[in-house]
């Protein structure tokens, strides 16, 4: 140990900010990994972090834990199973593990991950509302342009 040069570095406390991370799992997304889902899940995580990447990473850990907690209720999801003994539960658990159900559940990819500073939430909602309003206000013009192209024999004209 005499030849080891120990260094001590003192890091200052980082400036933490409040982030909102939204993690969405939609049943009909392009990942094609949400078999048997009747509806989606959206998790909104309010979290303090030093930057948005850290906020996303920590939020994904939190969502993974919550999803694992939800999975512990797998017995109540088995409508057709008759459960009378502890051995029945253990047998069901063994079968579900053998089919990789638990593993595949944890590996499901989110459809979307969004992150923003909590202080910017109203601003982002306003921008989204303005964008929707703008899209709605130009829809009639786009339809009219398309129909005019259709009448002129050019139905593939871009709107």
Order of alpha helices (4+ residues) and beta strands (2+ residues): beta-beta-alpha-alpha-alpha-beta-alpha
